[in-house]
Each structure stands twice: as C-alpha cells, then as structure tokens.
Amino acid sequence: MFDVSVITANASLLWQGLLVTLLYTVTTIGTGLVIGFAVGLVQLSRLRALRLCGRVYVEFFRNIPLLVILLWSYYAMPIFLHVNITKTAAGYLSLSCYIGAFYAEILRAGVEGVDRGQVDAATALGMSPSQRMRLVILPQAIRRMLPPLVGQSIIQMKNTTLLSAITVPDLLYQGSYISSFTYKPMEVYTAVAAIFLIILVPLTSLARRMEGFDARAH
Amino acid sequence: MRAPTESAKIVTIEKLSLRYGSRQVLRGIDLHVGAGEVVVLLGASGSGKTSLLRCINLLSMPQSGRICIGGEPIFDTSPEGHDRLALTQAQIGRIRARTGMVFQQFNLFPHMSVLRNVMEAPMIVGGLSRERAEAEARALLAQLGLEAHADKRPAQLSGGQQQRVGIARALAMKPAVMLFDEPTSALDPELVGEVLRAMVALARSGMTMVIVTHELGLAFEIADRVVFLDGGDIIASGPPADVLLAPEHPRVAGFVARFHESIDMLKPFLETV
C-alpha cells in the first residue's frame, strides 16, 4: 500500500530539501558559467601554454567522478592543505568547478563549430581577433551552444543529489532521513523522484524545442 | 594593357613561398598589380591560385617573400635592408582593410541583416559614425541593385544576391584592391550572370582587381592580364588573347582545350534550338 500520509506529514522537510537542491543548482550553474566562459576562452587562446592550462583543467574535472571530487574536497583536501572547509563550501566549489569544465567544452565546441569562412570574412575586413570573437563568432556560437548548455544544466540539478554523500541536507538527503525514521522508503523515494520529474521534464522539452529553433534559425 | 608604373603599384608580391606541412604550394611567386589593373588568376585546382590570393591579405601566412599593399609592406622576409618584418595585429588589420575580399561561399554574417553586414566593418574598423556608415551602405546596396533587401537576413536571399551583398560589404571599406576567390563557383548557373555583370561594372569603374575564376569569358571581358599557375609556379602571364588563344605552355593549352571541348559538346544541342 502506498501511504501518502508519510509524504504529507513530512512535507516541510522535503520542501527544505528541495530549496537546498534548487539553491545549489542555481548558484553552481551561475558560478560554473563564469568559470566555463573563462576556461573556454583560455582553451581558444592563440597561446599554446594557455590552451594547455585550459585543457588540463577540463580533463581534470571531466575525468574524476563527481562523487570522488565531493568526498575528496570535503574529507581529503582539508588534511592536505591544513584548512577547514565547510560542507557548504566544499559542495558549492566542487559542483561549480565540475560543471565549469563541461561548460568550457561546450563553449569551445560552439566556437570551433562556427564556419571557418566567417573568421576569414571578418579577418579580411580588418577586424581584430577580439572584434571577430565578439561580433561574429560568439553570436553565432551561442545560438548553437544553448541546447547543450540547457542539457548540461539539467544534469547539474540531478548531480546535486550527490551532495547528500557529504551530508548537505538536499532533497535526497532529507528523503533518506525521512525514510530512516518512518521505514517507508517506497513512498519517500518515489516522492523524491516525482519532484525531480516535475521540475525537469518541462526544462528538457524546452531544450528540445530550442534544438528545433536552432535548425530553423539559419 | 596598362603597364603599371612603380608609383602606381597597388599589389607587389616578390619571391613569395607558401608551404602547408611538406607540400610546397607557392614557389617564389612574383606578381605586380598596377592601379586600375584587372588580373585574372587561372589554373587547375591545387595549382596555388587561391592560396596566392589569400596571401595578399595574409589570410594564409606565407613562409617567405615580400608583399606590399599600396606601397606599404604587410609581409617581408627579404634579407636586403630589412629584418623580418614584425607588424602588430592592429597594423596588419589596418593594411588588410585596404583589400576587399569576396569569397566562393559568400561568408556573409548570417546573424546580421544585409545592411548590417555592409556597415559593420566601416563602423568598428573604419571608425565611421553609424549614420554615415548606414548612408554609405545603403548607397552601395542601391548601386548593386539590392536596396530592397537591406533589412533581410542573408539566408532569405538567392545565391546571386548574397554574392552581390558580399561585393558591397567588401567595397564598403573603400579598398585599394578587390580580391575575388571563385566568386561564381558556388552559384546555380542561372545566377552567375548577375554577379559577373556586377564585376564587369566594377572593373569598368577603374577598380583594381585580382580574380580567381574558372569563367574564361570573364577573363576575356575584363582582364588586362591573365596569370596562369601550375604547381605553385606562374607558367604564363599576359593579355588574355595572347595567353589563352595562342597558348605556348602545354598545361595552358590543355586547360583551354578542355574549355573548347565543353563548348563543342554543347554545339549539337545549341543547333537544334
């Protein structure tokens, strides 16, 4: 039997968890966009050394599982560096740096996907490298970057559930907590899954519509 | 043919060599283009004609030689008197802006209106006010018969119209020389004429032009000189009638013969009409 009262009786805990999840999603996406833009531009630099730095950053965060990054930054880094770090800071920084690497790749691919002839035309008109980037390349790249940016951001919201591993009280953490004292995991985890579905399905379909928009744009 | 005097040389190319990896694309090319002169570069694909054109405004970076635009060196590795010329990006950009380039695939900016395509560079590179840039752009578009399309996006135009916008965009920078890279090769046959007519009008107005094309008719119509490239070398150069009607080099003869063949193949069909 599906006991709805377990959910209604603990709605405020789930609500608090959802707010924490949304807070981490929004703030780490915001910070990640800044990181991604900077690292993406570094990866597109004409200077080999800078490009290499960008590459190292991206491969570092893309090839370590997020759960390992979270656990390492909260439990291992303080010992290495002799610093104290709160779970809030560890979670926020890990998630931001992690998604920043993916955003950087999206930017790089978006810019490199712009037709080479566009750069030729802008160059032949006498535009400087920064004018080319700002006026010709980025406006076209951003159009093709939007669908993968939305897609990656959706993954980021789901990835925040890993925060529960370092005891950040997100939606999943609150769900586990409720189930630990009600002994009703079926109802609680179903509710947690349903909440993600309700929020993310509209966003996913928005991303899909944007892909269609992109195809018609040119 | 108008013989270019020393002072009126718009493009000077000396001992230009370009290499892609181990492939030698240009082997010490010398080419001088005088003011008002129209030079057509001919040759098979891979002969280096497009590479030569792209070197003039340094879209392709040669390994050695010397290039001057309007008497101003933009590239120089010659040992006499100079060290290797080191220009800043801004200096190269300024000299580049004195050349206008028209591309095979048009390369219009798809996210800007036709008007914006034409006025953007004069504003941000040339430093013109918005009002002045717009007025000049509209005048150029009218000159090319495109005034009705100013507010459209390039994608809404036919290929021929897009290429004429490409010509207007290049002219907007008031270049000393116009460079055309196979401007009609990507067009449907019925759209070639309108672009050729625009180019003929431009040549008649006294514009200095360097044109890479396969349109031999255009070469006869407007070229003061045709330059035939093969394997990165210039193997023939002179007035179109001399080079193309009495070809000395077997490669040029072969090139012209294929042109005749295609006309011969058409003849039976033309006669039945």
Interface residues (C-beta under 8 A of the other chain):
Chain A: D115 G117 Q118 D120 A121 A122 T123 A124 L125 G126 M127 S128 P129 Q131 L135 V136 P139 Q140 R143 H218
Chain B: N57 L59 Q89 A90 G93 R94 R96 A97 T99 G100 M101 F103 Q105 N107 L108 F109 P110 H111 E120 A121 I124 V125 A155 R169 A170 M173 L179
